[in-house]
């Protein structure tokens, strides 16, 4: 098999951006990728332009084996990345060619193999239960066998930094065994995640001088330094950096692919992604969070929705003069946006800037600004959140300041939702809505797998004949949060509804003591926004 080298980046093979989301990242508590999920994750990473995608451990985990089988069958076509199979060296006392685990790596069809090898004598003696000579032979034999079959081989030196601090000569023997057998890269792993940046940099530089080998870095985040450690290692000479999407991984996680890449691109000026790739960082980060079924970290560096969000009035006033006064880079570099948050802490400058974002000039509208600010503060005190619902905020601003604010495309007469718990245990929701639209009174009933789903279906059924764009609008996300009520009162429910028409996405909010009513308010705002703002912007 011919070697497959990373393509599409200006740096080519001189620097490796290596992703292990599908193997190391999948070890995070709460993540359980299906094979279909793994294929989707790999496609997104390839779109971003990483050089290597570690797909899993074939032969050890059935889902990982199936992933490689389906990839080899043509279900995964990679444009930028090379697919990597992860596994261990041969067992003690067994020829590499006869070891079932090594054979599974070959059978995976992956052009690149990453082998894990212990580089701490304490692990060699207590976990592997062999001496250093045999441990090095296990590395040497397996690497040579795979290289002889045309595979490109990387070696993860597990527990390297702890091992190097305890017994540097043994740790270096493992590295040299891998390099002498033909490994392209030896990866120094901070497996326990206990290192700090200066120590990482010193060790990487020293090991580079002593071995002359091409070095990589793999950092866990147990000291909250995985990103800093990875960048320090690169600055000290590592040309291969292993990360996971959004820092997913065991315990405290791994080095975050998006923070590391953001730093390499924006701070070190390294072309580690294809042209336009950096601007996809935010989109891909959020898409991968959805596949992992984990809410995106709003405060994540570079790609979080709050990474360039400004709440304090002092910040907002300065940003009016120059956005870079309070932003360390232009957010567009990483595909993010600057946001001015409108909350109970908001000032006039915040609302004025938000108006400018949506094309609404409030500079000479002091009465409208004051009215909108008063309403925002009042609603936020009741549990509404406009930080997370820009579409609802835009509707509010336009209602207060526009001469012709967006009008609802229908008027509600009433709605009703019932639950039917059937004898076989199935629970079905049924909703009936009565609305006035286009001069008609329409009654529609629909079933759903929950009250909100049924309500949405009934509303769509009632409006479909009158709103030509309705079929384009999808309910993309639905989030519920229970807010503590005042003493002696019931709790308040806040619902966020994410909608999409295939071209844009928007979020609306509803708040009420009843979850169905809160959902209805958010659903209605979503349709009002589409009818009065998004459709107008699209020129339809």
N, C-alpha and C positions, 0 to 999 in steps of 0.2 A: 504494500500500500504506500502511495506517495505521501510525503509529509504535507500537512495542510498548515499554512502559516496565516496569521491574522491579516486581514486585508482592510483597506478603506481608510486607514489613518495615515496622516502625513509622516508619523514616526515609524510606521511599518512595524518591523520586528525589533526595533531598537528599544521599545518599551512595551511591556505587557500590562494591559488592564484586564485582570482575571476575575471573573465573577463566580462565586460558589454559593449563590442563593439556593440552588436546588439540592445542595447536599448539606453544607454547614448551616446555611440559613434555615433550612427545613427542620433543624434541631431545636428551633425556638418553641417554647411551650405554647400550645394553642394553634400551631400551624400544622396542617395536614393536607399536602398537595395531592390531588388526584393526578393520574397520568395526563389527562387533558389539561389540567392546570399547569403541569410541568412544561408541556409543549407550548402553552400560551406564554408562560414566563420566558422561556427561551427565545421565542419570537420577539418579544418586547426588548429583551436585552440585545438581541441582534440588531433590531431597529436603532437602538441607541448607538451601537457601534463598538461594544466591548470586544476585546480581542479573543477571549477564551471564555467558554461557558462550561462549567463543571456540572454535568448532568446528573450525577449520583454515583452510587456504588453498585454496579451490575454484579450479579452473583450473590450479593449479600442481602439485597432487598428486592422482592419480586416486582414492586412498582418501578424501581429503578431499571431493572432488567427489561421490563416491558417498554419503558420510555426509550431505551436505546434500540430495541427491536422496531418500534414504530418510527423512530427517527431514521433508522437505516432503510425502512420501507418507503421512505419518501414523504412522510408526514411533516418532517421538519427540514426546511430548506434554508440554510444560513447564508447570508450575503457577506457579512463582515467577520463573524466569529468562527473559531474552530471549536468543535465539540470535544469535551474532555471526559474521560472515564476515570473515576477515583477508585483506588483500591490499595491493598497492602502488598508488601513484598512476599516472596515465597515463605513458607513455614520452615522452621529449623529442620535440617536433615532431609529435605525434599528438593528434588531438582525443580527449577523454575518451570520447565516445560511440563512437568507432571503435576503441578499444583493446581487444583480446581479453581481457586480464586484467581490465579494469574491467567488461566485459560479463559475465564469469564471476561476478563479485561480485553483479551484478544478478540473473543467472540462478539463483544459489544460493537465492534466495527468503528469505534472512535479513533480518529487519527492521532489523538494526543492522550497520554495516560499520566496521571499524577499518582505517585506512590507515596504512602506515608511510611516514614522510618523513624524510629526512636533515636534521639540524639543525646539523651541523658543516661549516663551509666546506671543510675538508680532504677530507671524504667527498664533498661536492657536486662538487668539482673533480676528484678523482682516481677516484672510483667511478662517479658519474653522468656525469662529463665534460661538465658544463654549468656555466653561470654561475649566480649567485644569483638573478637575475631569472627565468631559466627554471625553476629549482628551485621558486621560490615560485609561478610560474604553473602548474606541474604539480600542486602542492597545491591551489591555488585552483580550478582548472578541475575537478579530479576531485571535490573536496568539493561544489562547486556542482552538478555533474551528478547525483551520488547523492542529494543533498538534494532536488533537483528531481523525482526519481523517488520521493520519499517515504521514503527511508532516513534513519535516524538515523546520524550519522557521528561517530566519534572519530578523532583523529589521534595516532599514536605518534611523537613527535619523537625519532627514533633518535640516539644519541650526544649527547643534549642537554647533559648536564652538562660533558662534555669540550669540546663546541662553545662553550658559554657561557663557559667559562673562557678559551678561545682567542680568541673573537671574539663577544662578547655581542650586538652589534647584528645580525649575520647570523642567529644563533640565534633572536632575537626576531622578526625578519622572517618566518621560517618559521612561527612560532606565530601571528603576526597574520594571515598569509595564510590559514591554516586557520580562524581565528575569524571573519574577515570574510566568508568564503565560506559560513559556516553550521555549522561543526563545533561540536558540543555541548561537547566536552572536548578539551583538548590535553594529552597525556600526556608528562611529562618522563621520559625513559628513561636510566637509568644502564646503558647497553648493555654497557660493558666491566666493570662491577661494581667500579669502583675508588674509589667515594666512601665517605665516613664520615658519621655522623649529623649532626654539627654543620654540616658543609658543605652537606649536603642541605637541612637546615632553613633555613639562611640563604638559599640560592639559591631555594628554593620561595617563601619569604616575599617576597623581592625581585622575583621574576618576577610574582608575584601583584599586587604594588603597581604594577609598571611596565606591565602589560598589561590588568588587569581581567578576564582570561579565567578560565574554570573550568579548574582544573588537576587532572591525575591524576599518579600516580607508578608507575613500573615499575622494579624493582631486581633486578639480578643479585647473586649471593652470593660474588663472587670475594674480597672482604675479610671474608667471614663476617658481613657487616653488613646483608644484604638485609632482614631482618625489622626490625632497628633503624632502618634508613634509611627503610623504608616507614612505620613508626609516626611517626618524626620528621617526615616529609613531611606526614602527616595533621595532626599537631599544629601544623604551620606553615601549614596552610590547604588542602592537597589534599583533594578530596572524592571521589576516584575512585582506588582502589588495585588494582593488578593483581598476581595471585599465581598460584602453581601448587600443586596438591595435593602435600603432603609436600616441597615445595621442589624438585620435579623440574625439570630443565632442563639446558641446555648447560653444559659446563665444571663449575663448582662449584654450578650450579643457580640457582633463582630464589627470591624471597621465598616462604616457606612459608605457604600459605593458612591452615593451622590455627593456627600460631603468631601470625600477624598478627591473625586473627580473635579468638583467645583474648585477646590484648592489648587489642584494641579493646573487647571486651565486658567483660573482667574488670578491666582497669586504667583504661580511659578511660570506661567506662559507656555505650558507644555501642550502640544497638539496631540492629545491622547485619544481623541474621538474624531470620526470623519467630519467633514465640513457640515455644519448645521447640527451636529450631534449635541453640543452643549446646550443648545436652546431646547432640546427635548428632555432634559434632565427632570424638570418638574412634572411634565406629563407622564413620563414613564414611571417615576417614583409613585405617583398617585395610582396609576393603573396597576402596578405590582402590589400595592397595599390592598387594593380591592380583591385581587386574586388570592392574597393571603388571608382575606377576610379580617383584616386589622385596619381600624380607622387610621388614616394618615396622621402623622404627628404634625400638628399645626405649627409647632415651634422648631421643627427640624431645620438645620442650617441649609441655606441656599434654596431648598425646594418646598419648605413648609409654607402654608398659606399666610402665616404670620412672620415669615422671615424678613419681609420688607413692609411690615404693617406698623403704622404709627398711630398711637392713641393719645399721647399727651398733647395738649394744645400748644406748648412751646415747640415741640417737634413740627407740628403742622404749620405753624407760622414760618419756621425756617425753611421748610420744604417748599413753601410758596416761592421763596427766593431762588433756591437751587436744590433739587431733589438729592444731589450727592452730599449735601451737608449732613444728612443723617442716614445715608445708605453707603455701605462700604464698596459696592459695585452697582452697576446698572442692572436691575433685576432681569431685564430682557436677555442678558448674557446666558442665564441658566433657564430661560423660559418662564420666569416668574413675573409677577407684577407688584408694583408698589401699591399699597392700600392705605387709605386714611380711614381709621376705624371711627365709626359713629356710635357712641355709647353714652351712658350717663356722664362719662367724663369728657365728652366731646365739647368742643368750643365752636365758635362761628367759623374759624379757619378750617376746621375739619369738614364741616358741611359744605363750605364753599369749594374746597378741593374735591370732595366727592361729587358735587354738582358738575365741576369741570370735567371729571372723568366720564360722565354720562352725557356731556354736551349741553349741560344746563347752566347758563351763566347766572350766578347768584350774586355777583360782585356788587351790583347796584340795586339789590333787592333786600334791604335790611329787614323789612317787615316779614317777608317770606322766610328769610333765614331764621328770625326769631321764632316764628310760628312753628317751623319744622323742628327746630331744636327743642322747643318746649314739648312737642308731641313725642319726639324720640325719647327724651328723658322720662316722660310719663310712662310710655310703653315699656321701656327697659326696666323700670321699677316694678312692672307687673310680670316680668319674666320673658318678654320678647327679646330676641337677640338679633340685631341687625349686622353684627360682625360676620355672621355665617350666612346671611340671607340678603345678598346684594340686590336681588330682583325686588324683594319686598321693600327694601329701602328706597330703591329708585322710584317705585310706585308712590311711596309716601312723599318723596321730594317733589315729584311732578304734580301730585295732587295739591300740594301746598303752594307751588311756585308757577306751575304751567297755566297758561291761559286756556289750554285744551288738554287737561290730564287724561290719561288712558281710561276709557270707560269699559266696564265689564261687558263681555259679549252676550251675557244672558242675565236674567233676574231670577232669583230663587223664590219659589212659592213655599215649598217645604221639602224635606227629605225624611226618610224613615229607614232604619237599619234593624234587621232582626237576625237572630241566630237560631239555627235549626240543628239541634243535637239529635241525630237519628239513632234508631235502635242498634244499628251495626257499629256505632261509635263514631261515625263520620260527622264532622261539624261543618256546616255550610252556612255562609252568611248571605243574606239577601237584602238588597237595597232598592228603594223606590224613590225617585226624584221627580218633582214637579217644577218645571222651569218655564219661563217665558223667553222666547228667542225668536228674532225675526218676525215679530208680530204673531207668533203662534204660541199656544199653551201646549207644552209637551209633557207627557208622563212616560217614564221609562223604568223598567225593572230589570235587574241583573243579579246574578249570583257571583260570588267570589270566594277565595280561600281565606278571607278575613273581612271584617267590616269595612276597612278602608279600600281594599281591593274591589269589593262589591260596589261601594259608593263610587269609586272612580269609573268602574265599568258602566254603571247605570247613567252617570253623567255623560260619558262619552256616547252612549247609545242615544241619549236625548239630543245631543248637540251635533252629532256627526253629519246630518243632512244639511245643517246650516253653516257649519264651519269647515271650509274646504281643506284647511291645514291641519285639522285635528289628528288625522292618522299619522302625521309626522312626529307628533309629540309623544314621548315615552316617559313613564315614571322611572327615572334612572336610579334614584336613591330615596330611602325613607329612614329617618332617624327619630327616635323618641327619647325624650329625657323628662323624668319626673322631677319637678322642682318643689322644694318644701314650701308649703303655704304659710300663711300667718297663723299664729297660735290659735288653736280652736277651730281651724278651717281645714277643708280638704286640700290635698296637694294639687298643684297646677301642672299641667302637661304641656310641654313645648314640643312641637313637631317640625322637623325640617324636611322639606320635599325637594329633591333634586330632579330636574326635568331636562330633557334633551330633545332637539328636533333634528339631530344628525349633523347640524352645522355649529350649534352653540349649546352650552349648558347654562342653566341658571338655577338658583336656589331660593325658595320662598319659605316663610315661617308662619306658623299659627300657634296661638296660645289660648288654652281654655282649661277649665277643670275637667271637661269631658274630652277624652282622647279623640273621639270621632269628630267632634266639633272643631278641635284644634287641627285635625287633618283636613277637614273641609275648608277651613280658612286658608290653609297653605295650598291646597289644590286649586281653589278659586284664584288666588294670587298668581299661581303659575299660568293659568289660562289668560288672565287679564294681561299679564306681562307679555305673553306670546302674541296676543291679539293687538295690543296697543303699542308695544315697544319693539319687540323682536321683529314682528312682521313689517312694521314701518321701516325699521333699519334695513331690512332685506329688500326694500323697494317693492314689496308685493302688495 
